[in-house]
Amino acid sequence: LHHKAMLRVWRRTMKVRVSMTIKEALADKEYRKRGGKFAFPSPLDTFVRGLHRRTTDLHNDWKVRLHKETSGDEARRQAVAEMLLRLRWDDSNDAARAKLSLLVERIW
């Protein structure tokens, strides 16, 4: 399922100059949209690959390409919701959702 999501994103962004990190983030988002879940070996595995880079990429995309407001509470809420879709994390754990939301808010 993840492979199909990646292929779909690669086809959609083939002619567009988009960084690999953005393509990977969009593939993870597509995977979730198709019903995919990420699982981790243990609850102590707290490393989220690409957290800072993907947050920076989203921030720059909103400012440069979309000319979207990036400051304020509403923009922060929208950014956190988008990042929770673009990151690989175990979304079955409500405590992990709350903690990751706080981290993304702080980085944003």
C-alpha positions, 0 to 999 in steps of 0.5 A, spaced: 500 500 500 505 504 501 509 503 495 502 504 491 502 511 495 509 513 493 508 511 485 502 515 485 505 521 488 511 520 484 507 520 478 503 527 480 510 530 481 514 528 476 514 534 472 514 539 478 521 541 481 519 538 488 524 536 493 525 528 495 523 530 503 516 533 500 515 527 496 516 523 501 511 527 506 506 527 501 507 519 500 506 518 507 500 523 507 497 519 501 498 512 505 494 514 511 489 517 506 488 510 503 488 507 510 495 505 511 497 505 519 505 506 521 507 501 526 513 501 531 517 496 534 516 499 541 512 504 545 519 507 547 521 508 539 520 516 539 524 518 533 520 521 528 524 521 521 524 528 518 520 532 523 524 538 523 525 538 515 518 536 513 515 542 518 520 547 515 518 544 508 511 545 509 512 552 512 516 555 506 511 552 501 505 555 505 509 562 504 512 562 497 508 557 493 501 558 496 502 565 499 498 563 505 499 566 512 503 562 517 503 566 523 497 566 528 493 560 532 489 558 526 495 557 521 498 553 527 492 549 528 492 547 520 499 546 520 499 541 526 493 537 522 497 537 516 504 535 519 500 529 523 498 527 516 505 527 513 509 524 518 510 517 520 508 516 527 503 511 531 496 514 530 493 509 534 496 512 541 492 518 543 498 520 548 503 520 542 498 524 538 498 530 544 505 529 544 507 530 537 502 536 536 506 540 542 512 538 538 510 541 531 507 547 535 513 548 538 517 547 531 512 551 527 
